[in-house]
Amino acid sequence: MRQLDEYDKRILHFLQKNNRITTEELSHKVNLSQSAVQRRIAKMREENIIEADISIVSPEAIGIGITCVVDVVLLDGSSKAIDEFKTGMQNCEEVSQCYYVTGSYDFVLIVQVKDMHHFEVFQKRYLLDNKNLKHFYTHVVMDRVKVNYSISI
């Protein structure tokens, strides 16, 4: 991946705050021409530096009432077991984030569900009935203290 210059970094900084900002407004903020900003953004999209342009939806607005953090330990640390678990989580709509991690656990999941009954159904289907799982620990989120989707540039 290419090294980003200061203009690219400044463009990314502003896009992370508001990806609907116009190229005209952005050009004034970063002190480049509008066409230069457009070219740089297009190039960063092409190179997957900008991975997506999305809208962040409020979980409460769509009936998601509970977020859980689930620490998972696999029974077998083989690459096959790890890949199978990754595939299962990629196909699970309740899992919004899945991290393969170092330390005491193999995976950390962020699970978003409507209510505890929904979590129970998820847990039975994807965790309790998973032959590759040794055990898991669930932490129910009480408060979203900080949620930030931007990356420090």
N, CA and C atoms as an extended XYZ file, in Angstrom:
459
Properties=species:S:1:pos:R:3:atomname:S:1:resname:S:1:resid:I:1 pbc="F F F"
N         0.851       -1.180        0.000 N   MET     1
C         0.000        0.000        0.000 CA  MET     1
C         0.896        1.242        0.000 C   MET     1
N         0.496        2.209       -0.776 N   ARG     2
C         1.319        3.414       -0.903 CA  ARG     2
C         1.264        4.259        0.367 C   ARG     2
N         2.275        5.083        0.531 N   GLN     3
C         2.358        6.008        1.657 CA  GLN     3
C         1.442        7.198        1.381 C   GLN     3
N         0.624        7.558        2.342 N   LEU     4
C        -0.265        8.709        2.192 CA  LEU     4
C         0.499        9.990        2.497 C   LEU     4
N         0.263       11.020        1.691 N   ASP     5
C         0.878       12.312        2.000 CA  ASP     5
C        -0.070       13.111        2.908 C   ASP     5
N         0.362       14.291        3.286 N   GLU     6
C        -0.423       15.102        4.220 CA  GLU     6
C        -1.776       15.513        3.636 C   GLU     6
N        -1.842       15.752        2.337 N   TYR     7
C        -3.128       16.093        1.713 CA  TYR     7
C        -4.104       14.924        1.821 C   TYR     7
N        -3.629       13.722        1.508 N   ASP     8
C        -4.488       12.533        1.619 CA  ASP     8
C        -4.990       12.369        3.052 C   ASP     8
N        -4.100       12.535        3.996 N   LYS     9
C        -4.467       12.374        5.406 CA  LYS     9
C        -5.504       13.402        5.832 C   LYS     9
N        -5.343       14.628        5.370 N   ARG    10
C        -6.317       15.670        5.727 CA  ARG    10
C        -7.669       15.394        5.075 C   ARG    10
N        -7.647       14.942        3.826 N   ILE    11
C        -8.898       14.583        3.147 CA  ILE    11
C        -9.597       13.470        3.923 C   ILE    11
N        -8.858       12.440        4.295 N   LEU    12
C        -9.436       11.329        5.053 CA  LEU    12
C        -9.971       11.787        6.405 C   LEU    12
N        -9.258       12.676        7.046 N   HIS    13
C        -9.699       13.215        8.333 CA  HIS    13
C       -11.094       13.833        8.202 C   HIS    13
N       -11.281       14.674        7.199 N   PHE    14
C       -12.578       15.339        7.024 CA  PHE    14
C       -13.654       14.372        6.528 C   PHE    14
N       -13.304       13.439        5.657 N   LEU    15
C       -14.283       12.467        5.162 CA  LEU    15
C       -14.791       11.559        6.280 C   LEU    15
N       -13.912       11.229        7.226 N   GLN    16
C       -14.350       10.390        8.348 CA  GLN    16
C       -15.358       11.112        9.230 C   GLN    16
N       -15.257       12.402        9.309 N   LYS    17
C       -16.203       13.179       10.110 CA  LYS    17
C       -17.534       13.363        9.382 C   LYS    17
N       -17.460       13.501        8.043 N   ASN    18
C       -18.672       13.706        7.246 CA  ASN    18
C       -18.381       13.295        5.808 C   ASN    18
N       -18.812       12.101        5.423 N   ASN    19
C       -18.505       11.655        4.057 CA  ASN    19
C       -19.449       12.263        3.013 C   ASN    19
N       -20.347       13.121        3.455 N   ARG    20
C       -21.226       13.823        2.517 CA  ARG    20
C       -20.731       15.244        2.227 C   ARG    20
N       -19.579       15.583        2.755 N   ILE    21
C       -18.995       16.899        2.492 CA  ILE    21
C       -18.751       17.033        0.984 C   ILE    21
N       -19.012       18.201        0.448 N   THR    22
C       -18.800       18.402       -0.987 CA  THR    22
C       -17.305       18.527       -1.273 C   THR    22
N       -16.933       18.181       -2.490 N   THR    23
C       -15.519       18.324       -2.864 CA  THR    23
C       -15.120       19.798       -2.875 C   THR    23
N       -16.079       20.666       -3.143 N   GLU    24
C       -15.787       22.104       -3.107 CA  GLU    24
C       -15.407       22.537       -1.689 C   GLU    24
N       -16.214       22.144       -0.718 N   GLU    25
C       -15.928       22.493        0.671 CA  GLU    25
C       -14.624       21.832        1.136 C   GLU    25
N       -14.438       20.592        0.748 N   LEU    26
C       -13.228       19.857        1.118 CA  LEU    26
C       -11.981       20.500        0.516 C   LEU    26
N       -12.105       20.970       -0.719 N   SER    27
C       -10.950       21.607       -1.373 CA  SER    27
C       -10.500       22.855       -0.614 C   SER    27
N       -11.459       23.605       -0.061 N   HIS    28
C       -11.111       24.787        0.738 CA  HIS    28
C       -10.428       24.388        2.047 C   HIS    28
N       -10.907       23.314        2.657 N   LYS    29
C       -10.358       22.886        3.949 CA  LYS    29
C        -8.931       22.349        3.828 C   LYS    29
N        -8.627       21.696        2.704 N   VAL    30
C        -7.289       21.086        2.558 CA  VAL    30
C        -6.371       21.891        1.648 C   VAL    30
N        -6.898       22.977        1.092 N   ASN    31
C        -6.104       23.877        0.248 CA  ASN    31
C        -5.586       23.198       -1.028 C   ASN    31
N        -6.502       22.527       -1.717 N   LEU    32
C        -6.232       21.922       -3.031 CA  LEU    32
C        -7.377       22.290       -3.957 C   LEU    32
N        -7.172       22.144       -5.251 N   SER    33
C        -8.266       22.388       -6.192 CA  SER    33
C        -9.311       21.282       -6.041 C   SER    33
N       -10.519       21.598       -6.460 N   GLN    34
C       -11.611       20.633       -6.383 CA  GLN    34
C       -11.288       19.386       -7.209 C   GLN    34
N       -10.732       19.565       -8.398 N   SER    35
C       -10.404       18.409       -9.245 CA  SER    35
C        -9.301       17.555       -8.616 C   SER    35
N        -8.344       18.176       -7.944 N   ALA    36
C        -7.282       17.414       -7.265 CA  ALA    36
C        -7.870       16.581       -6.124 C   ALA    36
N        -8.809       17.162       -5.395 N   VAL    37
C        -9.475       16.436       -4.309 CA  VAL    37
C       -10.252       15.252       -4.882 C   VAL    37
N       -10.995       15.486       -5.969 N   GLN    38
C       -11.760       14.403       -6.600 CA  GLN    38
C       -10.843       13.270       -7.054 C   GLN    38
N        -9.725       13.610       -7.673 N   ARG    39
C        -8.763       12.587       -8.127 CA  ARG    39
C        -8.207       11.791       -6.952 C   ARG    39
N        -7.858       12.485       -5.900 N   ARG    40
C        -7.288       11.808       -4.731 CA  ARG    40
C        -8.312       10.870       -4.086 C   ARG    40
N        -9.547       11.326       -3.960 N   ILE    41
C       -10.593       10.479       -3.379 CA  ILE    41
C       -10.826        9.256       -4.259 C   ILE    41
N       -10.919        9.461       -5.561 N   ALA    42
C       -11.124        8.335       -6.489 CA  ALA    42
C        -9.985        7.327       -6.380 C   ALA    42
N        -8.766        7.821       -6.296 N   LYS    43
C        -7.597        6.936       -6.188 CA  LYS    43
C        -7.620        6.164       -4.867 C   LYS    43
N        -7.998        6.834       -3.777 N   MET    44
C        -8.053        6.153       -2.478 CA  MET    44
C        -9.171        5.113       -2.435 C   MET    44
N       -10.263        5.360       -3.150 N   ARG    45
C       -11.322        4.342       -3.252 CA  ARG    45
C       -10.834        3.162       -4.080 C   ARG    45
N       -10.179        3.450       -5.191 N   GLU    46
C        -9.659        2.412       -6.083 CA  GLU    46
C        -8.647        1.521       -5.361 C   GLU    46
N        -7.842        2.102       -4.494 N   GLU    47
C        -6.811        1.362       -3.759 CA  GLU    47
C        -7.330        0.774       -2.444 C   GLU    47
N        -8.635        0.897       -2.190 N   ASN    48
C        -9.268        0.417       -0.955 CA  ASN    48
C        -8.700        1.051        0.309 C   ASN    48
N        -8.161        2.242        0.177 N   ILE    49
C        -7.805        3.016        1.361 CA  ILE    49
C        -9.110        3.503        1.984 C   ILE    49
N       -10.029        3.950        1.140 N   ILE    50
C       -11.406        4.209        1.559 CA  ILE    50
C       -12.163        2.932        1.229 C   ILE    50
N       -12.548        2.190        2.262 N   GLU    51
C       -13.170        0.885        2.056 CA  GLU    51
C       -14.655        0.976        1.735 C   GLU    51
N       -15.347        1.987        2.283 N   ALA    52
C       -16.788        2.080        2.071 CA  ALA    52
C       -17.277        3.481        2.405 C   ALA    52
N       -18.377        3.854        1.809 N   ASP    53
C       -19.105        5.070        2.160 CA  ASP    53
C       -20.441        4.597        2.709 C   ASP    53
N       -20.619        4.736        4.025 N   ILE    54
C       -21.792        4.150        4.663 CA  ILE    54
C       -22.511        5.166        5.538 C   ILE    54
N       -23.734        4.806        5.911 N   SER    55
C       -24.477        5.553        6.918 CA  SER    55
C       -24.502        4.701        8.175 C   SER    55
N       -24.246        5.303        9.303 N   ILE    56
C       -24.253        4.580       10.572 CA  ILE    56
C       -25.645        4.727       11.170 C   ILE    56
N       -26.307        3.604       11.349 N   VAL    57
C       -27.695        3.571       11.799 CA  VAL    57
C       -27.738        3.375       13.316 C   VAL    57
N       -28.619        4.087       13.969 N   SER    58
C       -28.813        3.930       15.405 CA  SER    58
C       -29.401        2.549       15.687 C   SER    58
N       -28.749        1.738       16.525 N   PRO    59
C       -29.295        0.407       16.834 CA  PRO    59
C       -30.712        0.482       17.411 C   PRO    59
N       -30.945        1.447       18.288 N   GLU    60
C       -32.260        1.587       18.911 CA  GLU    60
C       -33.349        1.879       17.882 C   GLU    60
N       -33.005        2.637       16.851 N   ALA    61
C       -33.991        3.015       15.833 CA  ALA    61
C       -34.513        1.814       15.058 C   ALA    61
N       -33.729        0.736       15.004 N   ILE    62
C       -34.168       -0.454       14.259 CA  ILE    62
C       -34.458       -1.636       15.186 C   ILE    62
N       -34.660       -1.333       16.478 N   GLY    63
C       -35.089       -2.364       17.411 CA  GLY    63
C       -33.988       -3.210       18.024 C   GLY    63
N       -32.741       -2.794       17.880 N   ILE    64
C       -31.640       -3.518       18.520 CA  ILE    64
C       -31.496       -2.956       19.930 C   ILE    64
N       -31.834       -3.765       20.927 N   GLY    65
C       -31.842       -3.287       22.300 CA  GLY    65
C       -30.662       -3.726       23.134 C   GLY    65
N       -29.948       -4.755       22.672 N   ILE    66
C       -28.855       -5.297       23.483 CA  ILE    66
C       -27.616       -5.514       22.633 C   ILE    66
N       -26.489       -5.066       23.151 N   THR    67
C       -25.189       -5.363       22.557 CA  THR    67
C       -24.427       -6.215       23.556 C   THR    67
N       -23.826       -7.292       23.061 N   CYS    68
C       -23.029       -8.181       23.909 CA  CYS    68
C       -21.624       -8.297       23.344 C   CYS    68
N       -20.666       -8.385       24.249 N   VAL    69
C       -19.294       -8.705       23.878 CA  VAL    69
C       -19.098      -10.153       24.301 C   VAL    69
N       -18.703      -10.999       23.356 N   VAL    70
C       -18.559      -12.425       23.640 CA  VAL    70
C       -17.109      -12.837       23.400 C   VAL    70
N       -16.488      -13.381       24.445 N   ASP    71
C       -15.129      -13.911       24.351 CA  ASP    71
C       -15.236      -15.406       24.082 C   ASP    71
N       -14.559      -15.879       23.048 N   VAL    72
C       -14.695      -17.266       22.601 CA  VAL    72
C       -13.353      -17.983       22.681 C   VAL    72
N       -13.382      -19.205       23.211 N   VAL    73
C       -12.209      -20.078       23.228 CA  VAL    73
C       -12.569      -21.330       22.436 C   VAL    73
N       -11.768      -21.627       21.428 N   LEU    74
C       -12.005      -22.816       20.618 CA  LEU    74
C       -11.414      -24.047       21.295 C   LEU    74
N       -12.020      -25.184       21.037 N   LEU    75
C       -11.539      -26.459       21.554 CA  LEU    75
C       -10.222      -26.839       20.899 C   LEU    75
N       -10.141      -26.574       19.617 N   ASP    76
C        -8.993      -26.966       18.807 CA  ASP    76
C        -8.444      -25.715       18.130 C   ASP    76
N        -7.155      -25.480       18.263 N   GLY    77
C        -6.548      -24.289       17.667 CA  GLY    77
C        -6.028      -24.507       16.264 C   GLY    77
N        -6.534      -25.534       15.584 N   SER    78
C        -6.061      -25.810       14.222 CA  SER    78
C        -6.549      -24.733       13.258 C   SER    78
N        -5.835      -24.594       12.153 N   SER    79
C        -6.234      -23.596       11.159 CA  SER    79
C        -7.606      -23.925       10.582 C   SER    79
N        -7.947      -25.199       10.489 N   LYS    80
C        -9.265      -25.592        9.973 CA  LYS    80
C       -10.373      -25.115       10.918 C   LYS    80
N       -10.190      -25.339       12.219 N   ALA    81
C       -11.195      -24.914       13.203 CA  ALA    81
C       -11.331      -23.395       13.214 C   ALA    81
N       -10.206      -22.707       13.138 N   ILE    82
C       -10.219      -21.240       13.125 CA  ILE    82
C       -10.944      -20.727       11.885 C   ILE    82
N       -10.620      -21.279       10.726 N   ASP    83
C       -11.266      -20.854        9.475 CA  ASP    83
C       -12.759      -21.151        9.484 C   ASP    83
N       -13.159      -22.301       10.026 N   GLU    84
C       -14.586      -22.642       10.106 CA  GLU    84
C       -15.326      -21.654       10.996 C   GLU    84
N       -14.718      -21.293       12.127 N   PHE    85
C       -15.364      -20.336       13.019 CA  PHE    85
C       -15.473      -18.968       12.354 C   PHE    85
N       -14.403      -18.539       11.692 N   LYS    86
C       -14.436      -17.257       10.971 CA  LYS    86
C       -15.568      -17.236        9.951 C   LYS    86
N       -15.683      -18.304        9.172 N   THR    87
C       -16.733      -18.384        8.145 CA  THR    87
C       -18.112      -18.318        8.782 C   THR    87
N       -18.296      -19.053        9.880 N   GLY    88
C       -19.585      -19.034       10.570 CA  GLY    88
C       -19.965      -17.648       11.050 C   GLY    88
N       -18.999      -16.914       11.578 N   MET    89
C       -19.280      -15.573       12.091 CA  MET    89
C       -19.507      -14.573       10.958 C   MET    89
N       -18.805      -14.746        9.840 N   GLN    90
C       -19.016      -13.862        8.692 CA  GLN    90
C       -20.430      -14.010        8.145 C   GLN    90
N       -21.020      -15.170        8.319 N   ASN    91
C       -22.364      -15.439        7.804 CA  ASN    91
C       -23.459      -15.183        8.828 C   ASN    91
N       -23.109      -14.675        9.990 N   CYS    92
C       -24.077      -14.467       11.067 CA  CYS    92
C       -24.452      -12.990       11.151 C   CYS    92
N       -25.717      -12.691       10.917 N   GLU    93
C       -26.137      -11.281       10.885 CA  GLU    93
C       -26.092      -10.607       12.257 C   GLU    93
N       -26.202      -11.360       13.335 N   GLU    94
C       -26.153      -10.753       14.667 CA  GLU    94
C       -24.748      -10.280       15.049 C   GLU    94
N       -23.734      -10.856       14.433 N   VAL    95
C       -22.349      -10.486       14.741 CA  VAL    95
C       -21.961       -9.292       13.874 C   VAL    95
N       -21.789       -8.135       14.519 N   SER    96
C       -21.411       -6.939       13.758 CA  SER    96
C       -19.900       -6.818       13.628 C   SER    96
N       -19.168       -7.405       14.573 N   GLN    97
C       -17.706       -7.392       14.518 CA  GLN    97
C       -17.188       -8.709       15.079 C   GLN    97
N       -16.149       -9.228       14.458 N   CYS    98
C       -15.521      -10.466       14.915 CA  CYS    98
C       -14.017      -10.294       14.787 C   CYS    98
N       -13.319      -10.470       15.898 N   TYR    99
C       -11.871      -10.301       15.917 CA  TYR    99
C       -11.194      -11.602       16.332 C   TYR    99
N       -10.221      -12.033       15.570 N   TYR   100
C        -9.345      -13.152       15.924 CA  TYR   100
C        -8.201      -12.528       16.711 C   TYR   100
N        -8.041      -12.928       17.979 N   VAL   101
C        -7.159      -12.197       18.883 CA  VAL   101
C        -6.097      -13.088       19.530 C   VAL   101
N        -5.105      -12.437       20.112 N   THR   102
C        -4.109      -13.136       20.915 CA  THR   102
C        -4.565      -13.107       22.370 C   THR   102
N        -3.936      -13.920       23.208 N   GLY   103
C        -4.247      -13.894       24.631 CA  GLY   103
C        -5.082      -15.080       25.064 C   GLY   103
N        -5.883      -14.883       26.095 N   SER   104
C        -6.660      -15.966       26.705 CA  SER   104
C        -7.794      -16.470       25.828 C   SER   104
N        -8.267      -15.641       24.916 N   TYR   105
C        -9.389      -16.008       24.057 CA  TYR   105
C        -8.907      -16.122       22.622 C   TYR   105
N        -9.680      -16.821       21.823 N   ASP   106
C        -9.353      -16.935       20.401 CA  ASP   106
C       -10.063      -15.869       19.577 C   ASP   106
N       -11.290      -15.551       19.966 N   PHE   107
C       -12.094      -14.569       19.239 CA  PHE   107
C       -12.819      -13.668       20.223 C   PHE   107
N       -13.071      -12.441       19.798 N   VAL   108
C       -13.951      -11.521       20.511 CA  VAL   108
C       -15.017      -11.091       19.514 C   VAL   108
N       -16.275      -11.248       19.915 N   LEU   109
C       -17.411      -10.917       19.052 CA  LEU   109
C       -18.172       -9.727       19.624 C   LEU   109
N       -18.680       -8.888       18.751 N   ILE   110
C       -19.657       -7.869       19.126 CA  ILE   110
C       -20.967       -8.338       18.507 C   ILE   110
N       -21.928       -8.620       19.378 N   VAL   111
C       -23.201       -9.199       18.948 CA  VAL   111
C       -24.309       -8.208       19.264 C   VAL   111
N       -25.166       -7.939       18.276 N   GLN   112
C       -26.269       -7.004       18.473 CA  GLN   112
C       -27.586       -7.730       18.228 C   GLN   112
N       -28.445       -7.697       19.258 N   VAL   113
C       -29.712       -8.430       19.211 CA  VAL   113
C       -30.853       -7.558       19.723 C   VAL   113
N       -32.077       -7.987       19.408 N   LYS   114
C       -33.259       -7.236       19.830 CA  LYS   114
C       -33.448       -7.286       21.344 C   LYS   114
N       -33.334       -8.504       21.895 N   ASP   115
C       -33.601       -8.713       23.316 CA  ASP   115
C       -32.893       -9.985       23.771 C   ASP   115
N       -33.080      -10.361       25.041 N   MET   116
C       -32.384      -11.539       25.566 CA  MET   116
C       -32.861      -12.829       24.905 C   MET   116
N       -34.116      -12.898       24.531 N   HIS   117
C       -34.591      -14.087       23.815 CA  HIS   117
C       -33.845      -14.238       22.492 C   HIS   117
N       -33.669      -13.156       21.783 N   HIS   118
C       -32.924      -13.170       20.524 CA  HIS   118
C       -31.483      -13.621       20.775 C   HIS   118
N       -30.867      -13.139       21.872 N   PHE   119
C       -29.502      -13.572       22.188 CA  PHE   119
C       -29.467      -15.063       22.504 C   PHE   119
N       -30.476      -15.541       23.217 N   GLU   120
C       -30.536      -16.972       23.549 CA  GLU   120
C       -30.601      -17.820       22.280 C   GLU   120
N       -31.394      -17.398       21.310 N   VAL   121
C       -31.490      -18.110       20.029 CA  VAL   121
C       -30.139      -18.080       19.314 C   VAL   121
N       -29.507      -16.911       19.262 N   PHE   122
C       -28.179      -16.781       18.657 CA  PHE   122
C       -27.173      -17.700       19.351 C   PHE   122
N       -27.165      -17.649       20.678 N   GLN   123
C       -26.216      -18.427       21.476 CA  GLN   123
C       -26.356      -19.927       21.219 C   GLN   123
N       -27.582      -20.403       21.175 N   LYS   124
C       -27.806      -21.834       20.916 CA  LYS   124
C       -27.339      -22.216       19.519 C   LYS   124
N       -27.690      -21.401       18.552 N   ARG   125
C       -27.400      -21.741       17.155 CA  ARG   125
C       -25.906      -21.665       16.824 C   ARG   125
N       -25.245      -20.608       17.267 N   TYR   126
C       -23.871      -20.369       16.833 CA  TYR   126
C       -22.801      -20.733       17.864 C   TYR   126
N       -23.176      -20.826       19.135 N   LEU   127
C       -22.161      -21.072       20.152 CA  LEU   127
C       -22.344      -22.423       20.850 C   LEU   127
N       -23.483      -22.640       21.483 N   LEU   128
C       -23.685      -23.873       22.239 CA  LEU   128
C       -23.623      -25.120       21.365 C   LEU   128
N       -24.130      -25.032       20.155 N   ASP   129
C       -24.141      -26.190       19.253 CA  ASP   129
C       -22.899      -26.279       18.370 C   ASP   129
N       -21.908      -25.431       18.624 N   ASN   130
C       -20.689      -25.430       17.811 CA  ASN   130
C       -19.688      -26.424       18.404 C   ASN   130
N       -19.398      -27.475       17.667 N   LYS   131
C       -18.519      -28.546       18.156 CA  LYS   131
C       -17.073      -28.094       18.346 C   LYS   131
N       -16.692      -26.977       17.753 N   ASN   132
C       -15.321      -26.474       17.867 CA  ASN   132
C       -15.111      -25.535       19.055 C   ASN   132
N       -16.183      -25.240       19.793 N   LEU   133
C       -16.076      -24.303       20.908 CA  LEU   133
C       -15.784      -25.019       22.220 C   LEU   133
N       -14.797      -24.517       22.941 N   LYS   134
C       -14.512      -25.043       24.278 CA  LYS   134
C       -15.413      -24.334       25.290 C   LYS   134
N       -15.378      -23.004       25.284 N   HIS   135
C       -16.293      -22.208       26.104 CA  HIS   135
C       -16.313      -20.756       25.620 C   HIS   135
N       -17.275      -20.019       26.150 N   PHE   136
C       -17.392      -18.600       25.806 CA  PHE   136
C       -17.914      -17.840       27.013 C   PHE   136
N       -17.610      -16.569       27.038 N   TYR   137
C       -18.048      -15.681       28.111 CA  TYR   137
C       -18.779      -14.510       27.477 C   TYR   137
N       -19.926      -14.179       28.052 N   THR   138
C       -20.741      -13.102       27.501 CA  THR   138
C       -20.767      -11.920       28.462 C   THR   138
N       -20.556      -10.736       27.913 N   HIS   139
C       -20.650       -9.494       28.675 CA  HIS   139
C       -21.753       -8.664       28.022 C   HIS   139
N       -22.796       -8.358       28.770 N   VAL   140
C       -23.875       -7.527       28.245 CA  VAL   140
C       -23.488       -6.064       28.454 C   VAL   140
N       -23.525       -5.290       27.386 N   VAL   141
C       -23.157       -3.873       27.443 CA  VAL   141
C       -24.263       -3.107       28.165 C   VAL   141
N       -23.874       -2.374       29.196 N   MET   142
C       -24.840       -1.575       29.948 CA  MET   142
C       -24.979       -0.171       29.369 C   MET   142
N       -23.876        0.362       28.819 N   ASP   143
C       -23.895        1.727       28.305 CA  ASP   143
C       -22.843        1.863       27.209 C   ASP   143
N       -23.219        2.499       26.121 N   ARG   144
C       -22.264        2.796       25.041 CA  ARG   144
C       -21.540        4.082       25.407 C   ARG   144
N       -20.422        3.955       26.077 N   VAL   145
C       -19.682        5.115       26.568 CA  VAL   145
C       -19.010        5.851       25.419 C   VAL   145
N       -18.390        5.107       24.514 N   LYS   146
C       -17.754        5.715       23.348 CA  LYS   146
C       -17.863        4.747       22.185 C   LYS   146
N       -18.405        5.227       21.102 N   VAL   147
C       -18.450        4.471       19.853 CA  VAL   147
C       -17.912        5.407       18.788 C   VAL   147
N       -16.795        5.034       18.197 N   ASN   148
C       -16.145        5.891       17.220 CA  ASN   148
C       -15.690        5.030       16.058 C   ASN   148
N       -16.158        5.328       14.883 N   TYR   149
C       -15.811        4.522       13.718 CA  TYR   149
C       -14.650        5.103       12.919 C   TYR   149
N       -14.164        6.257       13.332 N   SER   150
C       -13.051        6.850       12.594 CA  SER   150
C       -11.721        6.358       13.154 C   SER   150
N       -10.687        6.471       12.333 N   ILE   151
C        -9.340        6.057       12.697 CA  ILE   151
C        -8.498        7.313       12.861 C   ILE   151
N        -7.720        7.359       13.908 N   SER   152
C        -6.848        8.505       14.132 CA  SER   152
C        -5.807        8.580       13.018 C   SER   152
N        -5.747        9.720       12.364 N   ILE   153
C        -4.829        9.885       11.229 CA  ILE   153
C        -3.741       10.878       11.602 C   ILE   153
